[in-house]
Amino acid sequence: QIALTEPAAFLTGAFDPSMTETIKKVTAMGVPVATFDSDAPDSPRITFVGPDHYNVGFLYGKKIVELIKGQGKDKGEIGLLTAIDQTNLQVRIKGLKDYLAANAPAFKVVAIEDNKGDDQLTAERTKSMLIGNPNIDGIVVINGTGSGVATAMTELDRKGQVMVVTSDVFDPIICGIKSGAIQTTSSVNTYLEGYLTLKLAFDYVNGNLDKVPGAAVGVSKLPPKIDPGLSFIDISNADTFLIKKCG
């Protein structure tokens, strides 16, 4: 519907497999599409700016194992919370499981709960996960609903007993780190995602890239993928990312 207004370009996340066909249709209407945060690699999008979600999951696996081992354990049970219908999150889970299989086979994923991207539901599903799996040593929140886990950990009085890795940077998650309910959260450079996606699309539609050698015969004017980078935030640097004071 937006493409019917003939925008100069279209920037979108591609969280669902159906986006591939949508991007094809929009491109056929003469509107170039750039994806960010989540990709549709089989579509004719002009570029993608965002994390390698497989590698994000791989790093989640590495981080949760490090945290559990830091508790003096050489094996462990892990629970995951995710929105199961998002393809990028499915890729993250594959990366996490592959890390465990290749590098830490004594650590197993024993439960996966669908939080549907909702913090309140995440809190409820975390409680049911821990009640149903009382020996869980670590939890990884694959999407940005980590504050729900912090709520559950506080209400169940499990802070510091179960290691928690979450995703994204919001004040409630940072406050969860400061309270000890969450050990660390991942931070993708989302500023660069937005900035570079818009800048590249601007240069593309304004002909600023037409002088790329071979562009006239089909050489790509833009890099197919740009990874803005990922880091982890913990108690040592949490205050740097806090916008408001914790209540």
VENJODA-V289492 format. One record per residue. N is the residue number from 1. RES is the residue in three letters. PHI is phi as a letter, one per 40 degrees, with the letter a starting at -180 (999 if undefined). OMEGA is omega in degrees with one decimal (none if undefined). Layout:
BEGIN
n = <N;N>
res = <RES;RES>
phi = <PHI;PHI>
omega = <OMEGA;OMEGA>
END
This chain:
BEGIN
n = <1;2;3;4;5;6;7;8;9;10;11;12;13;14;15;16;17;18;19;20;21;22;23;24;25;26;27;28;29;30;31;32;33;34;35;36;37;38;39;40;41;42;43;44;45;46;47;48;49;50;51;52;53;54;55;56;57;58;59;60;61;62;63;64;65;66;67;68;69;70;71;72;73;74;75;76;77;78;79;80;81;82;83;84;85;86;87;88;89;90;91;92;93;94;95;96;97;98;99;100;101;102;103;104;105;106;107;108;109;110;111;112;113;114;115;116;117;118;119;120;121;122;123;124;125;126;127;128;129;130;131;132;133;134;135;136;137;138;139;140;141;142;143;144;145;146;147;148;149;150;151;152;153;154;155;156;157;158;159;160;161;162;163;164;165;166;167;168;169;170;171;172;173;174;175;176;177;178;179;180;181;182;183;184;185;186;187;188;189;190;191;192;193;194;195;196;197;198;199;200;201;202;203;204;205;206;207;208;209;210;211;212;213;214;215;216;217;218;219;220;221;222;223;224;225;226;227;228;229;230;231;232;233;234;235;236;237;238;239;240;241;242;243;244;245;246;247>
res = <GLN;ILE;ALA;LEU;THR;GLU;PRO;ALA;ALA;PHE;LEU;THR;GLY;ALA;PHE;ASP;PRO;SER;MET;THR;GLU;THR;ILE;LYS;LYS;VAL;THR;ALA;MET;GLY;VAL;PRO;VAL;ALA;THR;PHE;ASP;SER;ASP;ALA;PRO;ASP;SER;PRO;ARG;ILE;THR;PHE;VAL;GLY;PRO;ASP;HIS;TYR;ASN;VAL;GLY;PHE;LEU;TYR;GLY;LYS;LYS;ILE;VAL;GLU;LEU;ILE;LYS;GLY;GLN;GLY;LYS;ASP;LYS;GLY;GLU;ILE;GLY;LEU;LEU;THR;ALA;ILE;ASP;GLN;THR;ASN;LEU;GLN;VAL;ARG;ILE;LYS;GLY;LEU;LYS;ASP;TYR;LEU;ALA;ALA;ASN;ALA;PRO;ALA;PHE;LYS;VAL;VAL;ALA;ILE;GLU;ASP;ASN;LYS;GLY;ASP;ASP;GLN;LEU;THR;ALA;GLU;ARG;THR;LYS;SER;MET;LEU;ILE;GLY;ASN;PRO;ASN;ILE;ASP;GLY;ILE;VAL;VAL;ILE;ASN;GLY;THR;GLY;SER;GLY;VAL;ALA;THR;ALA;MET;THR;GLU;LEU;ASP;ARG;LYS;GLY;GLN;VAL;MET;VAL;VAL;THR;SER;ASP;VAL;PHE;ASP;PRO;ILE;ILE;CYS;GLY;ILE;LYS;SER;GLY;ALA;ILE;GLN;THR;THR;SER;SER;VAL;ASN;THR;TYR;LEU;GLU;GLY;TYR;LEU;THR;LEU;LYS;LEU;ALA;PHE;ASP;TYR;VAL;ASN;GLY;ASN;LEU;ASP;LYS;VAL;PRO;GLY;ALA;ALA;VAL;GLY;VAL;SER;LYS;LEU;PRO;PRO;LYS;ILE;ASP;PRO;GLY;LEU;SER;PHE;ILE;ASP;ILE;SER;ASN;ALA;ASP;THR;PHE;LEU;ILE;LYS;LYS;CYS;GLY>
phi = <999;c;c;c;c;f;c;c;a;b;b;a;c;b;c;b;d;c;c;d;c;c;c;c;c;c;c;c;c;g;b;c;b;b;b;a;g;b;b;b;c;c;c;c;d;c;a;b;b;i;c;c;c;c;c;d;c;d;c;c;c;c;c;c;c;d;c;c;c;c;c;g;b;b;a;a;b;b;b;b;b;a;c;c;c;c;c;c;c;c;c;c;c;c;c;c;c;c;c;c;c;c;b;a;c;c;b;b;c;b;a;b;b;c;c;f;g;b;c;c;c;d;c;c;c;c;c;c;c;c;c;c;b;c;c;c;b;a;b;b;c;c;b;c;b;c;c;c;c;d;c;c;c;c;c;c;f;b;d;g;c;b;c;b;b;b;b;g;b;b;d;c;c;c;c;c;c;c;c;g;c;b;c;a;b;c;b;c;c;c;c;c;d;c;c;c;c;c;c;c;c;c;c;c;c;c;g;c;b;c;c;d;d;g;d;c;b;h;c;c;c;b;c;c;a;b;c;c;g;b;b;b;b;b;c;c;b;d;c;c;b;c;c;b;c;c;c>
omega = <178.9;-179.4;178.6;177.6;177.6;174.4;179.3;179.3;-178.2;178.1;-175.8;165.6;-177.6;-173.0;-174.0;-179.5;-178.4;-179.5;179.7;179.8;178.5;179.9;176.4;-178.5;-179.2;177.8;178.9;176.8;178.1;-179.2;178.3;-176.7;171.9;179.2;176.2;179.9;178.4;-167.1;169.3;-170.5;179.5;178.5;178.2;178.4;-173.7;176.6;175.5;175.0;-178.6;-176.0;168.2;-171.1;174.6;-179.7;176.0;178.6;177.6;-179.9;174.5;178.6;179.6;-176.4;-177.5;176.5;178.5;-178.0;179.6;177.4;177.0;175.7;178.6;-178.2;178.9;172.6;-177.5;175.5;-174.1;174.9;-178.7;172.3;-173.0;167.8;-166.3;-176.7;179.2;-175.3;-179.6;179.1;174.6;177.9;177.4;-179.7;177.5;178.7;179.3;-178.8;178.9;177.1;-179.0;-177.5;-175.1;-170.2;-176.7;-174.7;177.9;178.6;-172.9;169.8;-175.8;-179.4;174.2;-179.4;177.7;179.9;176.9;178.4;-175.1;-177.0;-179.4;177.5;176.4;178.5;-178.9;-177.7;176.3;178.9;-178.6;178.2;-177.3;176.6;-179.8;-179.1;-172.5;-178.5;178.3;-179.5;-177.0;177.7;174.0;175.5;-172.2;177.4;-169.5;-178.3;-174.0;-179.1;176.4;176.6;178.9;177.4;-179.1;-179.1;179.7;-177.2;179.3;-177.9;-179.2;-179.1;179.1;177.8;176.0;-179.6;-174.7;172.2;179.4;-177.4;172.0;-171.7;173.5;-178.6;-179.9;177.3;177.8;177.8;175.1;175.9;-178.3;-179.7;-178.9;179.7;178.7;179.3;-177.9;174.5;-178.9;-179.9;170.8;-179.7;-175.7;175.4;178.9;178.0;-178.5;-176.6;-175.5;179.1;179.8;-179.3;-179.1;177.5;178.2;179.9;-179.1;-174.5;179.8;175.1;-178.1;-177.7;-176.0;-179.1;174.5;-178.5;178.8;-177.9;-177.3;-178.8;171.1;176.4;-177.1;178.1;-176.0;173.9;-178.6;-178.4;172.1;179.4;-177.3;176.1;-179.0;175.6;179.5;178.1;175.9;-174.8;-176.6;-177.8;-175.0;-176.7;-180.0;-173.6;-177.8;-179.3;178.6;178.5;177.1;-178.7;none>
END
